[in-house]
Every structure is written in structure tokens, then in C-alpha cells.
Amino acid sequence: MLEEAVKLTTEYAMLPPGGTVLCAVSGGADSMCLLHWLSRREGITLHAAHFDHRLRGAESEGDAAFVRGWCAQAGIPFHLGQADVAAEAARRGQGIEETARELRYAFLEETAAETGAAVIATAHNADDNAETLLLRLARGSGLQGLPGIPPRRGKVVRPLLTTPRAEILAYLEAEHLPHREDSSNSDEAYARNRVRAQVMPVLRSLNPRFPETCAASLRSLRADNDYLNAQAAMMDRYARWAEDDLVIEAHYIADLPAALAPRAVRRLLERMGDGAMDCSAAHLNGIVELCRGDDPSAVLCLPHGRLAQRIYRDLLLTTQTAPENSRYTCRCERAVCPQEPKAGIWYFRSDALGPDALLRPRQPGDALSLPGRDGTKTVKKWLIDAKVPRRFREQLPVLADGDGPAALAGFGPEERRLARPGEDSWAITFFQTKTEKDDELC
């Protein structure tokens, strides 16, 4: 049984000979199957890690106790992490699922470092990957996202990724292995659970081996995607560092075919930091258009405080998100609008801020409605009414996109673009860069 797991671990060298493997164990069917299967692999040292999200009260505590007890009987070292995910999500102003994943993987990385584990094994399976594909198709995705969950990413390996859930359940029955059922898995308020309960059965009725055939298709898509990414990575040799900024002649991106240009941009952005850039296809295509356009000073605002700027023949990628002489920079992050927005953070509806958003000086005719204030006024009028000295007015940037001003630094956002509590949003934070006492504006 689990022949696909054997093939996949061999193909991706998932189990380091003589090394330590940290297995993430929730106590559910998939992770208990993986933990038991790994315990029978020769030549590795196995540790188990369980993270309690504190989302289901006594049930969560029971899961942790169950995994701890089973590991004690099997002689597998056990590591427990825990956090109040709901409270942390509220503090961060983001979704519970996103926060749970971030905290869980941070715990796994820390535990791997403490135990000297070369890899972290998670129990994603072929059904999970098929569900991911369907969700991405529903939400919109290019080839970059269609291969689904990768078998290996950094330290994280997924030995069961091509194994269907039905085979996992058969393994548990054959080995008389207990497991815990997470009650939230039946809550169809979550999109994945709706796909699992409503869509997957229909597809299995059309093809009983849908997860397996989907896994084969994903393997083919992954191979195509990897080849295109490798071709796009060849543009790296034309980029150069200018202190902390990355510069490349714009024509190197502009001349690439449509299948490669956004990938080359993604690769360059990943070189800017730790690889976590959170750029959508719209952002990537916006930078490509920046390279193909004829505006010698166009600017595009990106997530995580990054900026793409056309400077005559060059494309500049930088972390400085403000016009020259500006008193402000800004940060743009994905978030869920909280019930009580934090002071200093403006939450825009996710569809109310275009991918061409940028920080720029005010322009004639710029106007906006500020929350809690009467009517729409031009930016110039807002500045005059606030008695901002003329010499400082050009140092207050406007956040704008193709639909016009979205916010004025030091004053506020366009009221009509703001998100409501619970909505997906862009969290925009402005930071003042010049704070001399005699230069205070507002």
C-alpha cells in the first residue's frame, strides 16, 4: 500500500538518509497515516509536531492529548505548539485560516531547527491537491497557480501528495490505526469544505479515479510550469544591484513573450527579499506594461512596501514607496477588515484599489471625499483649508490608481473605497519619513 508515496519520496529525495524528519500531525486520518508510514521507513530519525490552534476548546485539547499519547506508545518524540489563533487574527486584522497557517508553519520551522530536522513532512494528499486546483480555477489562476500544491518547497515535503484519500483510509483500516475527526471539516462555511462535500462527489461520479487522474495532470502542468520558470530565470543575468535596488533594462522584459515576461518579473521580485512578495497576476502584468510603455517615469506601487519604477530605459525595483522629497512612504498588505479598524490603517475593498496604484505628487483636478467630513473637495482645497504651508504641499503624496485619488497622506482615504468589517481588503499604512519638529504638518 501507499506505493505512490514511495515513488514520490524517491523522486523528490524527501527522506534524507540518516537524517531527522519532523512530521506535522493534527491527529486526523491523513497525518496519522503519514506518521505511521514514516515510522516504518528505515534510516531516518522521526519526530512528531502538533500545533493547537485553540479554536475548538476541549476538542482541540483532546486532539493534542491523543497525538501525544499515540507518540508515547510508539516511542516517537512529541513536540507541542499552541496559540490563540482567533485573538492573533483579530490583532493582525487578517483571516483566521491565514493566521492559523502562518503560526503553524512558524512553529514547525522553529521545531525543525531545534531538533535538527532536515525536512518537515505534511500530510497533504491527492484529494487536497485536486480541491486546490478547483478552488484556483474558480477564483482565477494562470499556469503558475494551476499545478497546485508542490511536492516539495524548501524544507517542507509532502509524501502523500499523489496518494488518494480513499487509499489513506484503507491503510488506516488495514493497520488498525485510530485517528481524530476535526468537526470544522464538515463546516461548509469554508470554501474548501463545500468543494469537498458538493463538487468532488460529482466529479468522482464522472470518473471514480478523479484524484489520481488529476494528480497526473498536475504533474504534467508542473513540468511545463517549471520549464517556463527556468526560461524566465535566464533574465537574471541582465539585472544588476544598485545598493538595495534591483535594476534591469526595461527592454529585456518588454521583448519577452507573454508566457515568460510576468515570470521574469516574479523572479526579480523574489530576489528582492525572502521570496514572499504576495503579488497578483495584475501586479506582474502591470510591471510588464511599465516596461513596454513609453512613460519614462511611470511608477507602480506593490505589496510589502515595494515599488516598480520606470526610469527612462531602466526598470527599477525598490522598497522606497514614495515620490522624491515626499514626507511619507506607505505599506500595502492583504487583510480582512476588522470590526474596529486600527488607528492609522485604512482598509480598502479588495476590488477598490487597482493594480496600477502608485504614490505620486498631487495633480490638477485631484479630488476625494474624506470620512467624517462633508462633501468632495479637491486635494488643493483640502490642503488650503488645513492651512498646510505651500512649501510643504508637494511633499504630501497622493495614493492613486486609474480611477483617481484613493488617499491623501496625512489626511485620509477616499470614503467610497473603504471596506466594511469582515470584507477582504487592502490594508494601507502611511509612515511619515520626515519628523523634524519645525516641519510638522498635521
N, C-alpha and C positions, 0 to 999 in steps of 0.2 A: 504494500500500500504506500501511498504518497510518493509514487515514482517520479512525478513531475517535480516534487520538491528536491529530490536527489539530483535530477538533471539541472535544475535552476541553480542550486547551490554550487554545483560543479562549474557550470558555465560562467558564473559571476564570482567564483572563488570567495564565497560568502563566509566559509568557516576556516579561519586561519589555523593551520596545523600547529599544535602546541600552544595555541593562543587562548584567550579568555573571551567568551561570548556572554553578553548581557541580554537576557530575554525579557521583553516587556510583557507582563502578564496581568490582564484585567480580571481573570477568573472565568471569562466566557469560554465558549466552546473552541473558538479559533486559537486563542492564546494557550489554553490548556493542552490542546493538540500539539502546538508548536513546542511548548516546554517539554512535554513527554518525549516527542520525537528527537529533540536536541539532546535530551538526557541519554539517548542511546547512540549518539554519534561518538565515535572514538577519536581520541587525540585532541579534545578541547576541554577547557575548564568552563563550567556553566554556572552563571549566577542568574537570579530572578529579581525583577524590579516591579513593584506595584505602586501606582500613584492613586491616592484617594482624593477625588475632586470635592468631596463634602457636598455633593449636590443631591444625594438621596438619603440623607440621615442614617438611620440604623442599617439600611440596605447597603450603603457604601461601606460602613464599618464591618458588616458581615462579609463583604467581598474580600476586604483586606485580611480578615481573620481566616477565611477559607484558604486563600493563597498561601498565607504564612504557614498554616497547618500542613497543607499538602507538601510544601517545600521541606518542612521539617521531617516529615516521614520519608521523603525521597532523598534527603541529605543534600539538598541544594541550598546554597547561601541565599538568604532573602533580604531585600532592601525595600524599605517603605518610604514613600514621599507623600506629602499631603499639603493641601492649601484650600482656602475658602475661595473657590473659583468665582462664585457669584459676586462676592464682595470685591474681588480684584477686577472683574469685568466692569463693574459699576465705576470703580475708581479710575479705570483706564478709558471708560467711555466706549467700549467695544463689545462685540457679541460674546456670549458665554462659550460657544463652541470654539471660536478663535482663541479666546483666552485659555481655555482648558488645554488646547493643543500646545500653545506656547509654553505653558507652565509644565505640562507633562514632558515635553521634549527637553526642556531645560533641566528637569530633574534627571532624565535619562542620561543626558550628556555629562552632568556632574557625577552621577554614579559610575558611569563608564570610566571617567577619569580616576575616580577613587579606587576602582577595582582593577584598573589596568586593562579593561576590556578593549579589544581591537575593533569589535563591531557591536552594534545594538540590533537585535533581531525583533521585528514586529510581525504580527500575525495577519496582515492584510492578505486576502485570498482572491481567487479569480472572480468570484461574485462581486466583491468590493470594487475590483477594477472595472468590471462591466457597468456597475452602478455609477462609478465616477465618470466613465465615458458618456453615459446617458445624460448625467447632470450637466456636463460640459457642453454637450450638443444642444441641450435645452437652453443654456444660458448664452451660448455662442462661443466658439473656440476655433482657432486655427490649428494647423498641424502641430504646432508647438505644444498645445494642451491635449490633443487627442490621444497620444499614446498612453495616457492615464498615469497610474502610479508607477514610478520607476522601480525596478527590482533592487537597485542599489543607488543610494545617494549619500556620498560621504561615508560616515560610519554606519549609517542605517541600512540594514539588509532585510529583505522580505522573502524568506524561503518558500512560503506558501502562495505566492502571488499568482502562480499558474495552476493552483490546485482548487477545484470547485468546492463549494461549501458542503455539498452532498457527500463528497469523499471524506471530508473532515469529520462529519457526523458519523460516518461509517467507521472511521478509525477510532473515535471515542467509544463507540459501542463494542468494537472488537477488543479493545484494550480495557474495557470496563472503567473508563475514566470519568470522574464526576466533573461538573462544571456549574457555574452560576449563570442565571439569565438576568440580564440588565433590563429592568422594567421600562427604561426610557427607549429601548429599541422598538417598542410597539407604539410609541407616541408619534402619530402621523403629522404632528405639527412640524416635524423635521422633514425637510425635502427628501433626504436620503431614505428615510423610513417609508415615505409614500412611494418612492420608486421601487423599493424592495417589496412592499406589500401589494402594490397595484400594477406596476409595469412589468417587473421581472416574471411574474406568473404568466402573463400574456405572451411574452417572448419565449418562455420555455414551452408553452403550448404549441408554438410555431416550430420550435427547434429545441427538443429536450436537452441538447448539449450546448445550449447558447453560451454559458460561461466559458466553456472550453474553446468553442469556435471564435468567440470574442477575444479570448486570450491570444489565439493565433493571429488574428487580425491586428491586435495591438502590438504584437512582436514585429510584424511587418511595418506598421506605422512608425514604431520606434526606430527601426533600422533606417527608414527613409529620413526621419527627422534628424537622427544622429549624423547622417551623411551631409545633409544641408547645413547643419550647425558647424560641421568641420570645414565645409567650404567657406562659410561666412567668417570663421575664425581666422582665415588667411589674411583678412584685412588688418589684423593686429599689427602686422609688421609695418604698416604705414602710419600708425598712431605714435605720438610722442608725448612725453610728460613735460609740462611746464609748471614746475613746482608741484602743487597738488591738483592741477587741472590736466585733463586729457585733451589733446588736440589732434585733429586729423583733417587733411584737405577734404573739403566737402564733396568734391567730385568722385572720390573713391567710394562713397556711399551712394551718391546720386546715380552713378553708372551701373550699379548692381541691378540684376533683375529683381522683380517683385518678391520672389521666393527667398532671396538672400538678404536684401537691404535691411529689413527690420531685424533679422537675426544678427547681422553685423553690429547694428546699433545696440541690441541687447547685450552682446558680448562686451562691447566697450563700456556700457554702464556697469556690468558686473565687475569689470576691472577697477571701478572707482572705489570699491569698498569690499564688504564681506559677501557680496553676491545677492543680498536681499534688497531688491530695488522696487518691487511692487508696481512695476509699470505695466499698464494695459496695452493691448494692441493699438489703441488710439494714440497713446503716448509715443510708441515706437514709430508708427506711421507718421505722426506729427513731426518727429525729428527727421525722418526721411524727406518729408516735404520741405523742411527747413533747408536741407542740403540741395534739393532740386529747385528751390525758389530763387528769385533774383533780388530779394531784400537783403542787403549786405549787413543789416544789424538786427535781424529778427531774433526774438527770444521766446523760449518755451519753458514754462515752469513745470517741474516734475516732482513726484513724491519724494519724501525723505530729504527735503531741503536741497534738491539738485536743480540745476539749470542747464539747458541746452541753448547755446547762443551761436548765431552765425556772425562771424567777424570777417567780412569780405570773402576770401576764398576758403577760410577755415571754419570747421565746426569745433566749438569749444564746449566741453562738458565739465561743469564745475559745481561746487557746493555753495557758491555765493549767489543767493536768490534775491538780488536787489539791483536796481539801476545804479549807475555811477553817482556818488555823492548822496545816496539815499540814507535816511536815518533808520531804515527798517530792513530786516530780512523776514522771510516767512517760512513756515514748515507746513506741509500738506500731507495728511495721513488719512487712511481709511478708518472709519469708526461708525458705531451705532450712536445716534443722537440720544443722550441721556435725558431723563426726566427733568433734571435741573442742570443745564449746561454749565460747565466750569467757566469761571471768570477768565476773560482773555482768550477764550477759544470760541471760534464761530463755526457752527455746524451747517454746511451747505448740503442740500439734497444731492444725492449722487448723480442725478441727471441735470443738475442746475449749474454745473461748472464744466465747461468744455475742455477737451484735451489740449486746446491751444491757449489755455490760461497762462498768463505771464504777469510779472511785476513790471510796470512801466511808469514813466512820468505822466502826469495828467495831460489830457489833450482837450482842445476846444470842444465844447459840447458835452463832455462827460457829465453825467448826472446820475443820481441814485437816491433812493428812499432809505433813510436810516431808521432802525427800530426805535419805537417810542418817540419819534419826532414827527412833526406834521409835514406832509407833502413831500414832493420830489424837488430837489434843488440841484443845480449844477455843482460840481466839485468846487469850482471857483467861489460860488456863493457860500457854500459850507465853510470854506476857509476864511472868507472875509467876515462872515457872521461870528466866527470863533476868534476873530482878531489875531489870526496867525500872521506874523510878520512876513511881508512879501519875500524877504530873502530866504525864508525857510519853506515857502510853499512848494518849490520844485523838489524838495527833499522828502516829501511825503508821497510815496509811490501809490499807484492805483493797481489793485489786482483786477485784471480784465480778461475777457475772452472775446470770441466773435460776436457775442450778444451785448458787449459793452462792459461797463464797470460792474464788478461784483463786490468790491470793498474798497474803502479808503483807509490806509494805515493811520492809526491814531484816532479814528472816528468810529468806524463800524462797517458792517456788511450791508449789502442790498437786501432789504427785508423780504422781498418776494422770492429770494432764492433759498431762504433758510429751511432746514429740515424740521420735521416735527419729532417729538420723542419717540424712539423706537425705530425710526427710519434709518436705512443705510445712508451714510453721509461722508462728506469730506470734512475733516476737522482742520481748520486753518488757524494757525497761531502766528501772530506777528511778534517779532523781537526787535526792540529798539537797540540800534548799534551805536548811537551817539547819545551819551547821557550827561554831558557837561552841564553843570547847574545853570549856567547863564544861557544855555541853548534849549532849555525846557520849552516844549510847545503846548502840550495839552495835559 
